[in-house]
C-alpha cells in the first residue's frame, strides 16, 4: 500500500511539472519547438514512473494520453496564433 502511495505521489509531482510546462505555450516566451520538446520529455518521465503497472488502460496511462493530447492541441493553437500575427 505504501508503494502505491509513493507511486501516486511521484506521478502527481510529475503531472504538475508537465502542466506547468504546457502553460508556457500561452506565455510565448520560448519557441514552440523548445516547449514541445520539454513537454514530451516530461511526459516520457511520467511513463517511466508507471512502466511497471501491467494494465495499459490504467488511470495513469489515461492521464498521460490526455496530457499528450493537451500538449498537441496547445501546440496547434500556438502555431495558428503565430501564423495569424505574421499576416
The first five atom37 places (N, CA, C, CB, O) and aatype in JSON, in Angstrom:
{
  "aatype": [20, 20, 20, 20, 20, 20, 20, 20, 20, 20, 20, 20, 20, 20, 20, 20, 20, 20, 20, 20, 20, 20, 20, 20, 20, 20, 20, 20, 20, 20, 20, 20, 20, 20, 20, 20, 20, 20, 20, 20, 20, 20, 20, 20, 20, 20, 20, 20, 20, 20, 20, 20, 20, 20, 20, 20, 20, 20, 20, 20, 20, 20, 20, 20, 20, 20, 20, 20, 20, 20, 20, 20, 20, 20, 20, 20, 20, 20, 20, 20, 20, 20, 20, 20, 20, 20, 20],
  "atom_mask": [
    [1, 1, 1, 1, 1],
    [1, 1, 1, 1, 1],
    [1, 1, 1, 1, 1],
    [1, 1, 1, 1, 1],
    [1, 1, 1, 1, 1],
    [1, 1, 1, 1, 1],
    [1, 1, 1, 1, 1],
    [1, 1, 1, 1, 1],
    [1, 1, 1, 1, 1],
    [1, 1, 1, 1, 1],
    [1, 1, 1, 1, 1],
    [1, 1, 1, 1, 1],
    [1, 1, 1, 1, 1],
    [1, 1, 1, 1, 1],
    [1, 1, 1, 1, 1],
    [1, 1, 1, 1, 1],
    [1, 1, 1, 1, 1],
    [1, 1, 1, 1, 1],
    [1, 1, 1, 1, 1],
    [1, 1, 1, 1, 1],
    [1, 1, 1, 1, 1],
    [1, 1, 1, 1, 1],
    [1, 1, 1, 1, 1],
    [1, 1, 1, 1, 1],
    [1, 1, 1, 1, 1],
    [1, 1, 1, 1, 1],
    [1, 1, 1, 1, 1],
    [1, 1, 1, 1, 1],
    [1, 1, 1, 1, 1],
    [1, 1, 1, 1, 1],
    [1, 1, 1, 1, 1],
    [1, 1, 1, 1, 1],
    [1, 1, 1, 1, 1],
    [1, 1, 1, 1, 1],
    [1, 1, 1, 1, 1],
    [1, 1, 1, 1, 1],
    [1, 1, 1, 1, 1],
    [1, 1, 1, 1, 1],
    [1, 1, 1, 1, 1],
    [1, 1, 1, 1, 1],
    [1, 1, 1, 1, 1],
    [1, 1, 1, 1, 1],
    [1, 1, 1, 1, 1],
    [1, 1, 1, 1, 1],
    [1, 1, 1, 1, 1],
    [1, 1, 1, 1, 1],
    [1, 1, 1, 1, 1],
    [1, 1, 1, 1, 1],
    [1, 1, 1, 1, 1],
    [1, 1, 1, 1, 1],
    [1, 1, 1, 1, 1],
    [1, 1, 1, 1, 1],
    [1, 1, 1, 1, 1],
    [1, 1, 1, 1, 1],
    [1, 1, 1, 1, 1],
    [1, 1, 1, 1, 1],
    [1, 1, 1, 1, 1],
    [1, 1, 1, 1, 1],
    [1, 1, 1, 1, 1],
    [1, 1, 1, 1, 1],
    [1, 1, 1, 1, 1],
    [1, 1, 1, 1, 1],
    [1, 1, 1, 1, 1],
    [1, 1, 1, 1, 1],
    [1, 1, 1, 1, 1],
    [1, 1, 1, 1, 1],
    [1, 1, 1, 1, 1],
    [1, 1, 1, 1, 1],
    [1, 1, 1, 1, 1],
    [1, 1, 1, 1, 1],
    [1, 1, 1, 1, 1],
    [1, 1, 1, 1, 1],
    [1, 1, 1, 1, 1],
    [1, 1, 1, 1, 1],
    [1, 1, 1, 1, 1],
    [1, 1, 1, 1, 1],
    [1, 1, 1, 1, 1],
    [1, 1, 1, 1, 1],
    [1, 1, 1, 1, 1],
    [1, 1, 1, 1, 1],
    [1, 1, 1, 1, 1],
    [1, 1, 1, 1, 1],
    [1, 1, 1, 1, 1],
    [1, 1, 1, 1, 1],
    [1, 1, 1, 1, 1],
    [1, 1, 1, 1, 1],
    [1, 1, 1, 1, 1]
  ],
  "atom_positions": [
    [[0.82, -1.19, 0.0], [0.0, 0.0, 0.0], [0.88, 1.27, 0.0], [-0.94, -0.01, 1.21], [0.57, 2.25, -0.67]],
    [[1.97, 1.2, 0.76], [2.88, 2.35, 0.8], [3.53, 2.57, -0.56], [3.96, 2.15, 1.87], [3.74, 3.71, -0.97]],
    [[3.84, 1.48, -1.27], [4.42, 1.6, -2.6], [3.47, 2.31, -3.56], [4.79, 0.22, -3.16], [3.89, 3.16, -4.35]],
    [[2.18, 1.97, -3.48], [1.18, 2.61, -4.34], [1.08, 4.1, -4.02], [-0.2, 1.93, -4.16], [0.95, 4.93, -4.92]],
    [[1.14, 4.44, -2.75], [1.08, 5.86, -2.37], [2.31, 6.6, -2.87], [0.97, 6.01, -0.84], [2.19, 7.71, -3.38]],
    [[3.47, 6.0, -2.74], [4.69, 6.63, -3.24], [4.63, 6.83, -4.75], [5.92, 5.78, -2.88], [5.02, 7.88, -5.26]],
    [[4.13, 5.82, -5.46], [3.98, 5.91, -6.9], [3.01, 7.03, -7.26], [3.49, 4.56, -7.49], [3.28, 7.84, -8.14]],
    [[1.89, 7.06, -6.56], [0.88, 8.08, -6.81], [1.42, 9.48, -6.54], [-0.35, 7.82, -5.96], [1.17, 10.41, -7.31]],
    [[2.16, 9.63, -5.46], [2.74, 10.94, -5.13], [3.76, 11.38, -6.19], [3.41, 10.9, -3.74], [3.77, 12.53, -6.62]],
    [[4.62, 10.45, -6.6], [5.61, 10.76, -7.64], [4.94, 11.13, -8.96], [6.56, 9.57, -7.86], [5.37, 12.05, -9.65]],
    [[3.89, 10.42, -9.28], [3.16, 10.67, -10.52], [2.52, 12.06, -10.48], [2.09, 9.58, -10.76], [2.55, 12.79, -11.46]],
    [[1.94, 12.41, -9.35], [1.3, 13.72, -9.22], [2.32, 14.84, -9.39], [0.6, 13.85, -7.87], [2.04, 15.84, -10.06]],
    [[3.47, 14.69, -8.78], [4.52, 15.71, -8.92], [4.92, 15.84, -10.4], [5.76, 15.35, -8.05], [5.04, 16.96, -10.91]],
    [[5.11, 14.71, -11.06], [5.48, 14.73, -12.49], [4.37, 15.36, -13.33], [5.78, 13.31, -12.98], [4.65, 16.09, -14.28]],
    [[3.12, 15.06, -12.99], [1.98, 15.63, -13.72], [1.95, 17.15, -13.55], [0.65, 15.0, -13.23], [1.7, 17.87, -14.52]],
    [[2.2, 17.63, -12.36], [2.23, 19.07, -12.12], [3.33, 19.74, -12.93], [2.42, 19.37, -10.63], [3.15, 20.85, -13.43]],
    [[4.46, 19.07, -13.06], [5.57, 19.61, -13.86], [5.15, 19.72, -15.33], [6.84, 18.71, -13.72], [5.42, 20.72, -15.98]],
    [[4.48, 18.68, -15.84], [4.02, 18.71, -17.23], [3.02, 19.85, -17.42], [3.36, 17.35, -17.62], [3.12, 20.6, -18.39]],
    [[2.07, 19.97, -16.52], [1.07, 21.03, -16.65], [1.73, 22.41, -16.61], [0.03, 20.92, -15.54], [1.3, 23.32, -17.33]],
    [[2.74, 22.57, -15.8], [3.47, 23.83, -15.75], [4.14, 24.11, -17.1], [4.52, 23.81, -14.62], [4.12, 25.24, -17.59]],
    [[4.73, 23.09, -17.69], [5.37, 23.26, -19.0], [4.34, 23.59, -20.08], [6.15, 21.98, -19.39], [4.6, 24.41, -20.95]],
    [[3.17, 22.96, -20.03], [2.13, 23.2, -21.03], [1.66, 24.65, -20.99], [0.93, 22.24, -20.81], [1.34, 25.23, -22.02]],
    [[1.6, 25.23, -19.8], [1.16, 26.64, -19.7], [2.12, 27.59, -20.42], [1.02, 27.05, -18.23], [1.74, 28.72, -20.74]],
    [[3.33, 27.15, -20.66], [4.31, 28.01, -21.33], [3.98, 28.24, -22.8], [5.69, 27.4, -21.21], [4.52, 29.16, -23.41]],
    [[3.1, 27.41, -23.37], [2.65, 27.67, -24.74], [1.92, 29.02, -24.79], [1.72, 26.52, -25.24], [2.02, 29.74, -25.79]],
    [[1.21, 29.36, -23.72], [0.44, 30.6, -23.69], [1.3, 31.82, -23.4], [-0.66, 30.51, -22.66], [0.92, 32.93, -23.76]],
    [[2.43, 31.63, -22.76], [3.27, 32.75, -22.36], [4.09, 33.33, -23.5], [4.18, 32.33, -21.25], [4.49, 34.49, -23.45]],
    [[4.34, 32.54, -24.52], [5.05, 32.96, -25.72], [6.45, 33.52, -25.45], [4.24, 34.0, -26.44], [6.94, 34.38, -26.19]],
    [[7.09, 33.04, -24.4], [8.46, 33.47, -24.11], [9.49, 32.62, -24.84], [8.72, 33.41, -22.6], [10.54, 33.11, -25.23]],
    [[9.17, 31.33, -25.02], [10.09, 30.4, -25.66], [9.52, 29.94, -27.0], [10.37, 29.2, -24.75], [8.31, 29.97, -27.2]],
    [[10.39, 29.52, -27.91], [9.92, 28.96, -29.19], [9.08, 27.7, -28.95], [11.12, 28.64, -30.12], [9.34, 26.94, -28.01]],
    [[8.08, 27.49, -29.8], [7.18, 26.34, -29.61], [7.93, 25.02, -29.68], [6.07, 26.37, -30.67], [7.57, 24.07, -28.98]],
    [[8.95, 24.94, -30.5], [9.71, 23.69, -30.6], [10.36, 23.32, -29.27], [10.78, 23.8, -31.7], [10.38, 22.16, -28.86]],
    [[10.88, 24.33, -28.6], [11.55, 24.11, -27.31], [10.53, 23.67, -26.27], [12.27, 25.4, -26.85], [10.77, 22.72, -25.52]],
    [[9.4, 24.35, -26.23], [8.36, 23.99, -25.26], [7.86, 22.58, -25.52], [7.19, 24.99, -25.32], [7.73, 21.77, -24.59]],
    [[7.58, 22.28, -26.78], [7.05, 20.95, -27.13], [8.03, 19.86, -26.72], [6.77, 20.87, -28.63], [7.61, 18.82, -26.2]],
    [[9.29, 20.06, -26.95], [10.3, 19.05, -26.58], [10.37, 18.86, -25.07], [11.68, 19.44, -27.13], [10.47, 17.73, -24.58]],
    [[10.32, 19.96, -24.33], [10.34, 19.85, -22.87], [9.11, 19.09, -22.37], [10.41, 21.24, -22.22], [9.22, 18.25, -21.48]],
    [[7.96, 19.4, -22.94], [6.73, 18.71, -22.54], [6.85, 17.22, -22.84], [5.49, 19.31, -23.26], [6.5, 16.39, -22.01]],
    [[7.35, 16.88, -24.03], [7.5, 15.47, -24.4], [8.42, 14.74, -23.43], [8.03, 15.35, -25.82], [8.13, 13.62, -23.02]],
    [[9.51, 15.36, -23.08], [10.45, 14.74, -22.15], [9.81, 14.52, -20.78], [11.7, 15.59, -22.01], [10.02, 13.48, -20.15]],
    [[9.04, 15.49, -20.32], [8.37, 15.36, -19.02], [7.31, 14.27, -19.06], [7.73, 16.69, -18.6], [7.15, 13.52, -18.09]],
    [[6.58, 14.17, -20.17], [5.57, 13.12, -20.31], [6.24, 11.75, -20.34], [4.73, 13.34, -21.59], [5.74, 10.79, -19.76]],
    [[7.37, 11.66, -21.03], [8.12, 10.39, -21.05], [8.56, 10.0, -19.65], [9.33, 10.51, -21.97], [8.56, 8.81, -19.3]],
    [[8.95, 10.97, -18.84], [9.36, 10.65, -17.47], [8.17, 10.16, -16.65], [9.98, 11.89, -16.79], [8.33, 9.31, -15.78]],
    [[6.98, 10.67, -16.93], [5.77, 10.17, -16.27], [5.56, 8.7, -16.64], [4.53, 11.01, -16.66], [5.21, 7.88, -15.79]],
    [[5.77, 8.38, -17.89], [5.62, 7.0, -18.35], [6.58, 6.05, -17.66], [5.82, 6.93, -19.85], [6.24, 4.91, -17.36]],
    [[7.79, 6.54, -17.42], [8.77, 5.69, -16.72], [8.36, 5.43, -15.27], [10.16, 6.35, -16.76], [8.66, 4.37, -14.73]],
    [[7.69, 6.38, -14.66], [7.24, 6.19, -13.28], [6.27, 5.02, -13.18], [6.58, 7.48, -12.74], [6.3, 4.26, -12.21]],
    [[5.4, 4.87, -14.18], [4.34, 3.85, -14.12], [4.6, 2.68, -15.06], [3.0, 4.47, -14.46], [3.68, 1.9, -15.35]],
    [[5.82, 2.53, -15.54], [6.12, 1.5, -16.54], [5.86, 0.08, -16.04], [7.55, 1.61, -16.97], [5.6, -0.81, -16.85]],
    [[5.91, -0.14, -14.75], [5.73, -1.49, -14.22], [4.28, -1.84, -13.9], [6.55, -1.65, -12.98], [4.0, -2.95, -13.44]],
    [[3.37, -0.92, -14.14], [1.95, -1.21, -13.94], [1.47, -1.98, -15.17], [1.11, 0.1, -13.72], [1.57, -1.48, -16.29]],
    [[0.94, -3.2, -14.97], [0.61, -4.06, -16.11], [-0.59, -3.6, -16.95], [0.35, -5.43, -15.63], [-0.65, -3.9, -18.14]],
    [[-1.52, -2.89, -16.37], [-2.74, -2.51, -17.08], [-2.49, -1.31, -17.97], [-3.87, -2.22, -16.09], [-2.21, -0.22, -17.47]],
    [[-2.58, -1.5, -19.29], [-2.34, -0.39, -20.22], [-3.46, 0.64, -20.18], [-2.2, -0.93, -21.63], [-3.28, 1.76, -20.68]],
    [[-4.58, 0.31, -19.61], [-5.69, 1.24, -19.51], [-5.83, 1.79, -18.1], [-6.99, 0.57, -19.95], [-6.93, 2.16, -17.67]],
    [[-4.72, 1.83, -17.38], [-4.76, 2.36, -16.02], [-5.05, 3.85, -16.07], [-3.43, 2.08, -15.28], [-4.9, 4.5, -17.11]],
    [[-5.46, 4.38, -14.95], [-5.72, 5.81, -14.87], [-4.46, 6.6, -15.2], [-6.24, 6.18, -13.47], [-4.54, 7.69, -15.76]],
    [[-3.32, 6.06, -14.84], [-2.06, 6.74, -15.13], [-1.84, 6.87, -16.64], [-0.89, 5.99, -14.49], [-1.46, 7.93, -17.13]],
    [[-2.08, 5.79, -17.36], [-1.91, 5.83, -18.82], [-2.91, 6.78, -19.47], [-2.05, 4.42, -19.42], [-2.58, 7.47, -20.43]],
    [[-4.12, 6.82, -18.95], [-5.12, 7.73, -19.49], [-4.74, 9.19, -19.25], [-6.49, 7.45, -18.87], [-4.94, 10.04, -20.11]],
    [[-4.19, 9.46, -18.09], [-3.73, 10.82, -17.78], [-2.58, 11.21, -18.71], [-3.28, 10.94, -16.3], [-2.55, 12.32, -19.24]],
    [[-1.65, 10.3, -18.9], [-0.52, 10.57, -19.8], [-1.03, 10.86, -21.21], [0.46, 9.37, -19.81], [-0.56, 11.79, -21.86]],
    [[-1.97, 10.06, -21.69], [-2.52, 10.28, -23.03], [-3.22, 11.63, -23.11], [-3.5, 9.15, -23.4], [-3.07, 12.35, -24.1]],
    [[-3.99, 11.98, -22.09], [-4.69, 13.26, -22.09], [-3.72, 14.43, -22.07], [-5.63, 13.35, -20.9], [-3.94, 15.44, -22.74]],
    [[-2.64, 14.32, -21.31], [-1.64, 15.38, -21.29], [-0.94, 15.51, -22.64], [-0.61, 15.12, -20.19], [-0.63, 16.61, -23.09]],
    [[-0.7, 14.39, -23.27], [-0.1, 14.41, -24.6], [-1.04, 15.08, -25.6], [0.24, 12.97, -25.06], [-0.61, 15.89, -26.42]],
    [[-2.32, 14.74, -25.52], [-3.31, 15.37, -26.4], [-3.43, 16.87, -26.14], [-4.68, 14.7, -26.22], [-3.54, 17.67, -27.07]],
    [[-3.41, 17.25, -24.86], [-3.48, 18.66, -24.49], [-2.28, 19.42, -25.05], [-3.55, 18.82, -22.96], [-2.42, 20.52, -25.58]],
    [[-1.11, 18.83, -24.93], [0.1, 19.45, -25.46], [0.0, 19.64, -26.97], [1.32, 18.61, -25.1], [0.37, 20.69, -27.49]],
    [[-0.48, 18.62, -27.66], [-0.61, 18.72, -29.12], [-1.61, 19.81, -29.51], [-1.06, 17.36, -29.71], [-1.38, 20.54, -30.48]],
    [[-2.69, 19.93, -28.76], [-3.69, 20.96, -29.04], [-3.12, 22.35, -28.78], [-4.95, 20.73, -28.19], [-3.33, 23.28, -29.57]],
    [[-2.4, 22.5, -27.68], [-1.77, 23.79, -27.36], [-0.75, 24.17, -28.43], [-1.1, 23.74, -25.98], [-0.63, 25.34, -28.8]],
    [[-0.02, 23.18, -28.93], [0.95, 23.43, -29.99], [0.25, 23.94, -31.25], [1.75, 22.15, -30.3], [0.7, 24.9, -31.87]],
    [[-0.85, 23.3, -31.62], [-1.6, 23.73, -32.81], [-2.13, 25.16, -32.63], [-2.77, 22.76, -33.09], [-2.05, 25.98, -33.55]],
    [[-2.68, 25.43, -31.46], [-3.21, 26.77, -31.19], [-2.1, 27.81, -31.28], [-3.89, 26.82, -29.8], [-2.27, 28.86, -31.91]],
    [[-0.99, 27.53, -30.66], [0.14, 28.47, -30.67], [0.64, 28.7, -32.09], [1.29, 27.95, -29.78], [0.93, 29.83, -32.47]],
    [[0.74, 27.63, -32.88], [1.18, 27.77, -34.27], [0.2, 28.63, -35.07], [1.33, 26.4, -34.93], [0.62, 29.46, -35.88]],
    [[-1.1, 28.43, -34.85], [-2.09, 29.25, -35.55], [-2.01, 30.72, -35.11], [-3.51, 28.71, -35.29], [-2.14, 31.62, -35.93]],
    [[-1.81, 30.95, -33.83], [-1.67, 32.32, -33.34], [-0.43, 32.98, -33.95], [-1.58, 32.34, -31.79], [-0.47, 34.13, -34.37]],
    [[0.67, 32.23, -34.0], [1.9, 32.79, -34.57], [1.72, 33.1, -36.05], [3.07, 31.82, -34.37], [2.23, 34.11, -36.53]],
    [[1.01, 32.24, -36.78], [0.75, 32.49, -38.2], [-0.13, 33.72, -38.38], [0.09, 31.26, -38.85], [0.1, 34.52, -39.29]],
    [[-1.13, 33.86, -37.52], [-2.03, 35.0, -37.6], [-1.33, 36.32, -37.31], [-3.18, 34.81, -36.64], [-1.66, 37.34, -37.91]],
    [[-0.37, 36.31, -36.41], [0.34, 37.54, -36.08], [1.34, 37.94, -37.17], [1.07, 37.38, -34.74], [1.75, 39.1, -37.23]],
    [[1.72, 37.0, -38.02], [2.67, 37.31, -39.11], [1.96, 37.91, -40.31], [3.42, 36.05, -39.53], [2.6, 38.49, -41.19]],
    [[0.65, 37.78, -40.35], [-0.1, 38.27, -41.52], [-0.46, 39.72, -41.4], [-1.36, 37.46, -41.74], [-1.09, 40.28, -42.3]]
  ]
}
